[in-house]
Amino acid sequence: MKIGLVGKPNVGKSTMFAALTQINVEIANYPFTTIDPNVGITLIQARHDCPTKLLREKLENTGRQSETIECTPRTGSCENDVRLIPVTLVDVAGLVPGAHEGKGRGNQFLSDLSQCDALIQVIDASCLTDLDGNPIGTGACDPIEEHEFLISELASWILSIINQGWVRGVRRAQSDGDKGLMSYLYNTLNGIGAKEKHINSGFNKFKINEDTINPWDWEESKKHRLALKLREEIFPLYVAANKADIAQESELNKLIEFVNNKNSIIFPTSADSELALRRANNANLIEYNFGSEDFIITEVGKQKLSENQINGLEKIKSTLSEIGGTGFTKLIDKIIFESLEKIVVYPVQDENKWTDGDGKILPDALLVDKGTTAKGLAYEVHTDLGDGFIKAVDGKTSRIIGSEHELNDGDVIKIHSKV
């Protein structure tokens, strides 16, 4: 799972990246602080208790010792039966108007996004920077305009790719109709991460209000509308209304209403607050559960922090109460589990002890699409397991399940294969 952080320069993308990944990156108040993309891992909480809780209960019911039953994640972590799943974040250089024509970082920026499953647009909800990322002051930008320019740039980039071989697409349409044109679009756009389902869905949405006859006569504006529909499917775009802690309430609410009306996801966020709280938590100065609206200053913090620092933390606490937390954890959770409809499943080698070949309990937690079958999971683990699939076993019920059985969130699955 890979999520790209996008937007114009100087809106807080790198600050968000540093807070969520705990990787030190250059952060400064000027455009194009980020040149090459930063890549790191953040952790997202599964929406269920770690299955080891159930395993302990099973052992207790049979009178066996269960205190030492703890999962041992190969990636991510597990604390107090809360399983944290790794998600890759990509922080790319800021995008300025005209990027598809080569302005700013241009097409290099766009190609950095090609393998992302979703994009979070970080917007300056405080309106302090212009569209090029220059800090101008109050009223420097319109957050809605900022949102729409990015959508237009992504669509224009897709259109520029489509146009490179449009004659070939038209020829396919002449011989095979819509099916031929969709085949051309898939073959042209799969290099930027497009899948057949994206092309089919985007093209069918385009057809609702547009005729698709005679594509050789289409004007650029019509092809751009097609690119807009394809963008929705290939690059789902969600919004972090950043700097919400210093934004005017009226401007923030206007942006939230606009994005919600487009059936997208938006949360007010504060990257500066999240970074400050995570660093203070790591230094044992506060106790902060990531994404919470509250935190506690520890005894160590009370001893080491100055009065001004404590006052600063209290100000952050007041802000978090007003905007409902820093927003990032809630935003990523909703994107992954609701919009992208992912579930978490645990493949194991021993369906009774829930271990791998080395005796580690539930070492792997995989994010897969809702509706993934047992055989589909086998392919997620390894192609050979999928090719040699025989059957699977539900570790929670010990029931044998077939290849087309759809998995549920939190399932523990043993795959039997000829391999």
Backbone torsions as a table, in degrees:
resi	resn	phi	psi	omega
1	MET	NA	125.2	-176.9
2	LYS	-132.8	127.4	179.7
3	ILE	-119.6	129.6	178.7
4	GLY	-94.1	139.3	175.2
5	LEU	-100.9	116.6	-171.9
6	VAL	-129.3	168.9	178.0
7	GLY	144.5	178.1	177.9
8	LYS	-69.0	167.9	178.7
9	PRO	-65.0	153.1	166.9
10	ASN	66.5	40.5	177.3
11	VAL	-113.2	-5.5	178.8
12	GLY	109.6	14.8	180.0
13	LYS	-61.9	-46.2	-177.8
14	SER	-69.2	-33.4	176.0
15	THR	-65.1	-43.7	176.2
16	MET	-60.4	-45.8	180.0
17	PHE	-59.8	-46.4	-179.2
18	ALA	-63.1	-38.8	-179.3
19	ALA	-67.6	-43.5	-173.2
20	LEU	-81.1	-24.3	-178.0
21	THR	-107.7	-14.9	-176.1
22	GLN	62.1	28.8	175.0
23	ILE	-103.0	131.0	178.5
24	ASN	-75.9	119.7	176.1
25	VAL	-128.0	162.8	179.9
26	GLU	-70.4	128.0	179.2
27	ILE	-127.3	124.4	-179.3
28	ALA	-152.2	160.5	-175.8
29	ASN	-93.2	57.1	173.9
30	TYR	-155.0	158.5	-175.7
31	PRO	-65.8	151.7	173.6
32	PHE	59.3	38.4	169.2
33	THR	-61.3	-38.5	175.8
34	THR	-92.4	126.0	176.5
35	ILE	-107.8	-66.0	174.3
36	ASP	-85.2	146.9	-176.8
37	PRO	-64.3	140.2	171.3
38	ASN	-91.5	137.3	-179.6
39	VAL	-126.8	130.1	179.7
40	GLY	-156.0	179.5	-176.2
41	ILE	-115.7	131.4	168.5
42	THR	-114.6	165.8	-177.4
43	LEU	-116.9	133.8	179.3
44	ILE	-119.4	137.3	-175.3
45	GLN	-77.1	130.0	173.6
46	ALA	-62.8	153.1	-177.8
47	ARG	-90.4	27.0	176.7
48	HIS	-148.7	159.3	174.0
49	ASP	-64.9	148.2	175.6
50	CYS	-55.9	133.6	-178.0
51	PRO	-58.6	-17.4	178.3
52	THR	-61.5	-24.2	176.7
53	LYS	-61.3	-43.2	177.4
54	LEU	-67.7	-38.5	179.8
55	LEU	-62.6	-40.9	177.8
56	ARG	-64.0	-40.3	179.7
57	GLU	-64.1	-38.7	177.6
58	LYS	-62.1	-43.9	-179.3
59	LEU	-66.3	-39.8	179.6
60	GLU	-63.4	-36.8	-179.6
61	ASN	-68.0	-22.4	178.1
62	THR	-99.4	5.9	177.6
63	GLY	78.2	14.3	-179.5
64	ARG	-95.9	157.4	-179.0
65	GLN	-68.0	135.7	-176.7
66	SER	-129.9	-5.6	-173.3
67	GLU	-60.7	-29.3	-174.9
68	THR	-91.0	3.6	-178.5
69	ILE	-80.0	103.6	176.7
70	GLU	-136.5	141.8	178.4
71	CYS	-74.2	155.1	-178.2
72	THR	-126.5	82.2	-175.1
73	PRO	-61.4	134.7	173.6
74	ARG	-75.0	-36.8	173.3
75	THR	-133.4	155.4	-175.2
76	GLY	77.5	-154.5	-179.7
77	SER	-159.6	174.0	176.9
78	CYS	-146.3	123.8	-179.6
79	GLU	-133.7	124.9	178.6
80	ASN	53.5	44.4	179.4
81	ASP	64.2	21.2	173.4
82	VAL	-107.2	110.9	-178.0
83	ARG	-87.5	128.0	-179.5
84	LEU	-108.3	124.9	-171.9
85	ILE	-104.6	133.5	-179.9
86	PRO	-73.2	138.1	174.2
87	VAL	-132.0	133.6	-179.3
88	THR	-83.7	132.3	174.4
89	LEU	-111.5	139.8	177.2
90	VAL	-122.5	115.7	178.7
91	ASP	-100.4	111.3	-174.7
92	VAL	-106.4	166.4	179.8
93	ALA	-60.3	151.4	-178.8
94	GLY	-61.5	145.5	-178.8
95	LEU	-103.1	127.9	179.0
96	VAL	-112.4	158.3	177.3
97	PRO	-54.1	134.0	-179.0
98	GLY	91.2	11.3	-178.7
99	ALA	-59.9	-36.6	-178.7
100	HIS	-66.6	-14.5	176.1
101	GLU	-98.8	3.4	177.4
102	GLY	103.9	2.0	-178.7
103	LYS	-74.8	153.2	-176.2
104	GLY	62.8	-130.3	175.3
105	ARG	-85.4	-8.2	170.3
106	GLY	57.9	-139.9	-173.5
107	ASN	-68.2	-18.6	175.8
108	GLN	-62.8	-41.0	175.8
109	PHE	-57.4	-48.6	-174.3
110	LEU	-66.2	-39.3	-179.6
111	SER	-69.0	-25.0	176.7
112	ASP	-64.0	-20.2	-176.4
113	LEU	-92.7	-5.4	-165.1
114	SER	-62.9	-24.6	-177.7
115	GLN	-106.9	13.7	-179.5
116	CYS	-83.1	142.1	177.9
117	ASP	-79.4	-24.9	179.4
118	ALA	-159.7	161.2	179.6
119	LEU	-123.6	136.4	170.5
120	ILE	-106.4	116.0	174.9
121	GLN	-86.2	119.3	176.8
122	VAL	-90.4	118.0	-175.7
123	ILE	-112.3	142.1	176.4
124	ASP	-80.1	89.7	-178.9
125	ALA	-70.3	-13.5	179.7
126	SER	-81.0	-12.7	177.5
127	CYS	62.5	34.7	-176.8
128	LEU	-98.9	-7.6	-178.0
129	THR	-127.3	146.1	179.2
130	ASP	-79.9	-178.3	-175.0
131	LEU	-65.6	-18.0	176.1
132	ASP	-91.8	-0.3	177.5
133	GLY	90.1	7.5	-179.9
134	ASN	-79.5	131.3	179.7
135	PRO	-73.3	105.1	-175.8
136	ILE	-101.6	-40.7	-177.1
137	GLY	128.9	-175.6	-175.5
138	THR	-53.3	133.2	178.5
139	GLY	80.2	15.2	-176.4
140	ALA	-71.2	-22.3	-177.9
141	CYS	-146.0	164.8	172.9
142	ASP	-110.6	112.5	-176.3
143	PRO	-55.5	-33.9	178.5
144	ILE	-68.7	-42.2	175.7
145	GLU	-61.3	-38.8	178.4
146	GLU	-61.9	-40.7	178.5
147	HIS	-65.7	-45.8	-175.2
148	GLU	-71.3	-31.9	179.8
149	PHE	-65.7	-36.0	179.4
150	LEU	-67.4	-41.8	177.0
151	ILE	-58.5	-45.1	-179.2
152	SER	-64.5	-39.5	-179.8
153	GLU	-65.6	-42.3	179.2
154	LEU	-64.4	-42.1	178.7
155	ALA	-65.7	-39.6	179.3
156	SER	-65.1	-35.1	176.7
157	TRP	-65.7	-45.9	177.7
158	ILE	-60.4	-42.4	179.9
159	LEU	-62.4	-39.6	-179.7
160	SER	-63.0	-33.0	177.8
161	ILE	-72.2	-44.1	179.4
162	ILE	-60.0	-41.6	-175.2
163	ASN	-66.2	-23.3	-176.8
164	GLN	-61.4	-28.7	-179.9
165	GLY	-131.0	30.1	-174.0
166	TRP	-58.3	-34.2	179.3
167	VAL	-59.3	-40.5	177.8
168	ARG	-64.2	-40.3	178.4
169	GLY	-62.8	-40.9	179.3
170	VAL	-63.4	-41.4	179.0
171	ARG	-61.9	-40.2	178.2
172	ARG	-66.3	-37.4	178.6
173	ALA	-65.2	-35.3	179.1
174	GLN	-64.4	-36.3	-176.7
175	SER	-90.5	-34.9	-172.9
176	ASP	-124.2	5.7	178.7
177	GLY	68.4	-146.6	-178.1
178	ASP	-58.2	-37.7	-179.3
179	LYS	-59.8	-41.1	179.4
180	GLY	-67.5	-39.8	179.8
181	LEU	-66.8	-40.6	178.8
182	MET	-65.8	-35.7	176.5
183	SER	-63.1	-41.5	177.2
184	TYR	-62.4	-45.0	-178.5
185	LEU	-61.1	-42.5	179.2
186	TYR	-63.9	-48.0	-178.7
187	ASN	-64.0	-27.8	-179.0
188	THR	-82.7	-34.5	-171.5
189	LEU	-104.9	-3.9	-179.1
190	ASN	-66.0	-19.2	177.3
191	GLY	-70.1	-17.5	176.2
192	ILE	-107.3	20.2	173.2
193	GLY	98.2	3.9	-179.6
194	ALA	-70.8	139.1	174.7
195	LYS	-113.6	164.8	-177.8
196	GLU	-57.6	-38.1	-179.2
197	LYS	-64.9	-33.0	177.2
198	HIS	-65.6	-45.9	-178.3
199	ILE	-65.2	-46.2	-179.0
200	ASN	-60.5	-46.8	-178.0
201	SER	-66.8	-47.0	-179.2
202	GLY	-62.4	-43.4	-178.6
203	PHE	-67.2	-39.9	180.0
204	ASN	-67.4	-35.1	175.3
205	LYS	-67.4	-37.1	177.2
206	PHE	-62.5	-38.8	-176.3
207	LYS	-69.0	-18.5	-177.6
208	ILE	-60.4	-39.6	-176.6
209	ASN	-115.7	3.1	-176.5
210	GLU	-132.5	143.7	170.1
211	ASP	-83.4	150.5	-176.6
212	THR	-113.6	15.7	178.4
213	ILE	-80.1	154.2	175.9
214	ASN	51.5	55.9	-179.8
215	PRO	-60.8	-18.1	177.9
216	TRP	-69.1	-14.9	179.5
217	ASP	-102.3	1.0	-176.2
218	TRP	-65.1	138.1	173.1
219	GLU	-79.9	163.0	-179.4
220	GLU	-58.7	-36.2	-178.3
221	SER	-63.4	-34.8	179.2
222	LYS	-72.2	-41.6	177.3
223	LYS	-65.0	-32.7	177.8
224	HIS	-66.3	-37.1	177.2
225	ARG	-65.7	-35.7	174.1
226	LEU	-63.5	-43.9	179.9
227	ALA	-61.7	-34.8	178.0
228	LEU	-63.1	-42.0	178.9
229	LYS	-68.9	-38.4	177.8
230	LEU	-66.4	-37.2	178.4
231	ARG	-59.5	-40.7	-179.4
232	GLU	-56.9	-35.6	-176.6
233	GLU	-87.4	-42.2	-176.4
234	ILE	-74.5	-41.7	-177.2
235	PHE	-126.9	77.3	174.1
236	PRO	-55.9	132.9	-173.3
237	LEU	-117.2	122.9	178.7
238	TYR	-119.2	163.5	-167.5
239	VAL	-125.0	130.0	167.0
240	ALA	-104.1	108.3	178.5
241	ALA	-79.7	83.0	-169.9
242	ASN	-78.5	163.3	-175.7
243	LYS	61.3	29.2	180.0
244	ALA	-63.3	-23.8	-179.5
245	ASP	-68.5	-19.8	179.3
246	ILE	-121.0	11.7	-178.7
247	ALA	-84.6	153.3	172.4
248	GLN	-72.5	132.6	-174.9
249	GLU	-57.4	-38.8	-177.8
250	SER	-65.0	-42.6	179.7
251	GLU	-67.9	-40.2	179.5
252	LEU	-63.5	-46.5	-179.0
253	ASN	-64.9	-35.5	179.0
254	LYS	-64.4	-42.3	178.4
255	LEU	-65.2	-45.0	-179.2
256	ILE	-60.8	-44.6	179.7
257	GLU	-63.2	-40.9	-178.8
258	PHE	-62.5	-46.9	-178.1
259	VAL	-69.6	-40.8	178.5
260	ASN	-61.3	-36.4	180.0
261	ASN	-69.1	-16.5	177.0
262	LYS	-96.4	13.2	177.7
263	ASN	59.3	32.1	174.3
264	SER	-103.9	-173.4	-178.1
265	ILE	-118.7	131.7	178.7
266	ILE	-140.9	141.6	173.6
267	PHE	-135.5	139.7	169.2
268	PRO	-64.8	135.9	-177.0
269	THR	-136.0	160.7	174.6
270	SER	-141.7	96.1	-177.9
271	ALA	-65.6	-38.6	-179.9
272	ASP	-60.9	-42.8	-179.9
273	SER	-66.4	-43.7	-179.1
274	GLU	-62.2	-42.2	179.6
275	LEU	-64.9	-44.6	-179.8
276	ALA	-62.1	-42.5	-177.6
277	LEU	-69.6	-39.8	180.0
278	ARG	-67.4	-38.1	177.7
279	ARG	-67.6	-39.5	177.9
280	ALA	-67.1	-37.5	177.6
281	ASN	-64.8	-43.1	179.7
282	ASN	-64.3	-29.0	179.5
283	ALA	-88.1	6.2	178.7
284	ASN	63.8	25.9	177.8
285	LEU	-87.3	-25.6	176.8
286	ILE	-140.0	163.2	169.5
287	GLU	-108.7	113.2	-173.8
288	TYR	-134.9	118.7	172.9
289	ASN	-86.2	118.4	-172.9
290	PHE	-51.6	127.8	179.7
291	GLY	93.3	-9.2	-178.6
292	SER	-72.1	158.4	176.0
293	GLU	-89.7	2.1	-174.5
294	ASP	-144.3	164.2	174.3
295	PHE	-156.7	165.8	-179.0
296	ILE	-122.5	132.4	173.8
297	ILE	-76.4	125.6	-176.8
298	THR	-77.0	171.3	175.7
299	GLU	-61.9	-38.5	176.4
300	VAL	-61.1	-42.7	179.5
301	GLY	-62.6	-42.1	179.8
302	LYS	-62.0	-31.3	-180.0
303	GLN	-80.4	-37.9	-172.1
304	LYS	-93.6	-28.3	-174.5
305	LEU	-81.0	140.8	176.1
306	SER	-76.5	169.2	178.8
307	GLU	-61.4	-41.1	179.1
308	ASN	-63.8	-39.1	179.0
309	GLN	-66.8	-41.0	177.6
310	ILE	-64.0	-41.5	177.7
311	ASN	-63.0	-37.9	178.0
312	GLY	-63.8	-41.6	177.5
313	LEU	-65.5	-38.8	178.7
314	GLU	-65.6	-33.6	177.5
315	LYS	-66.7	-40.8	176.8
316	ILE	-62.1	-42.1	-179.8
317	LYS	-60.6	-41.6	178.9
318	SER	-63.9	-40.8	179.4
319	THR	-64.5	-44.0	-179.5
320	LEU	-60.5	-36.8	178.9
321	SER	-64.4	-35.8	-176.9
322	GLU	-74.4	-40.0	-174.5
323	ILE	-103.2	2.7	175.2
324	GLY	81.2	35.5	-178.1
325	GLY	96.2	179.3	-178.1
326	THR	-77.4	-13.4	169.0
327	GLY	92.8	-26.6	-169.4
328	PHE	-68.6	-43.3	-179.6
329	THR	-62.2	-43.6	179.1
330	LYS	-64.7	-40.3	-178.6
331	LEU	-63.2	-50.1	-177.8
332	ILE	-66.7	-39.0	177.4
333	ASP	-58.7	-46.3	-176.9
334	LYS	-69.4	-36.7	177.8
335	ILE	-61.3	-50.2	-172.7
336	ILE	-71.1	-48.9	-170.4
337	PHE	-91.6	-17.9	-179.2
338	GLU	-112.3	-53.9	-178.2
339	SER	-72.7	-50.3	179.7
340	LEU	-83.7	-9.3	175.6
341	GLU	53.4	57.4	175.7
342	LYS	-95.7	152.8	171.3
343	ILE	-127.6	164.5	179.1
344	VAL	-110.7	126.9	176.7
345	VAL	-129.2	156.9	-172.7
346	TYR	-122.4	100.1	175.6
347	PRO	-77.1	136.2	-179.6
348	VAL	-135.1	164.8	176.0
349	GLN	-97.0	-25.5	178.7
350	ASP	-117.7	112.0	-175.6
351	GLU	-74.5	-11.7	179.5
352	ASN	-93.1	-43.3	-179.3
353	LYS	-97.1	-10.2	179.2
354	TRP	61.4	44.8	-176.7
355	THR	-119.8	165.8	171.4
356	ASP	-94.0	-168.6	-177.4
357	GLY	-66.7	-18.4	179.2
358	ASP	-98.2	6.2	178.6
359	GLY	83.4	9.2	178.6
360	LYS	-80.4	134.1	-177.3
361	ILE	-83.7	124.9	177.9
362	LEU	43.8	58.1	-176.8
363	PRO	-70.3	-26.0	-174.5
364	ASP	-120.5	133.4	173.4
365	ALA	-125.6	115.9	-174.0
366	LEU	-107.0	134.9	170.5
367	LEU	-85.7	118.2	179.5
368	VAL	-131.1	164.4	179.4
369	ASP	-66.7	141.0	170.4
370	LYS	-57.8	134.8	-176.4
371	GLY	95.7	-3.5	175.9
372	THR	-59.7	134.5	179.7
373	THR	-90.0	171.5	177.2
374	ALA	-59.5	-42.7	178.8
375	LYS	-68.9	-35.1	176.3
376	GLY	-61.8	-38.6	176.8
377	LEU	-63.9	-40.6	178.6
378	ALA	-56.8	-42.2	177.7
379	TYR	-67.9	-33.1	176.8
380	GLU	-63.2	-37.0	-179.7
381	VAL	-73.2	-50.4	179.3
382	HIS	-165.4	139.4	-179.2
383	THR	-56.1	-40.1	-178.9
384	ASP	-63.2	-36.8	178.2
385	LEU	-64.3	-39.3	178.3
386	GLY	-67.5	-43.3	-179.5
387	ASP	-63.7	-35.0	-177.2
388	GLY	-99.8	15.4	-174.8
389	PHE	-55.6	131.4	175.9
390	ILE	-111.4	-54.8	-179.9
391	LYS	-163.9	176.0	174.5
392	ALA	-136.7	162.7	178.6
393	VAL	-126.9	130.7	174.3
394	ASP	-77.5	112.4	-175.9
395	GLY	-65.2	-24.7	-178.0
396	LYS	-77.7	-33.3	-176.2
397	THR	-112.7	-9.0	-175.0
398	SER	63.1	18.4	-178.6
399	ARG	-87.4	138.0	175.6
400	ILE	-76.6	134.6	-180.0
401	ILE	-125.7	149.8	-176.9
402	GLY	-88.8	179.8	-174.0
403	SER	-63.4	-32.8	-175.2
404	GLU	-95.0	5.4	178.5
405	HIS	-66.8	125.7	179.9
406	GLU	-82.7	133.6	-175.9
407	LEU	-83.7	156.1	177.5
408	ASN	-111.5	159.6	178.1
409	ASP	-59.3	127.9	178.2
410	GLY	90.0	3.2	179.3
411	ASP	-64.6	144.3	172.8
412	VAL	-111.3	120.4	-167.7
413	ILE	-128.3	130.7	171.5
414	LYS	-102.7	128.2	179.6
415	ILE	-104.1	126.6	173.1
416	HIS	-99.3	129.2	-175.5
417	SER	-141.2	157.9	176.2
418	LYS	-68.4	-18.1	-178.5
419	VAL	-70.9	NA	NA
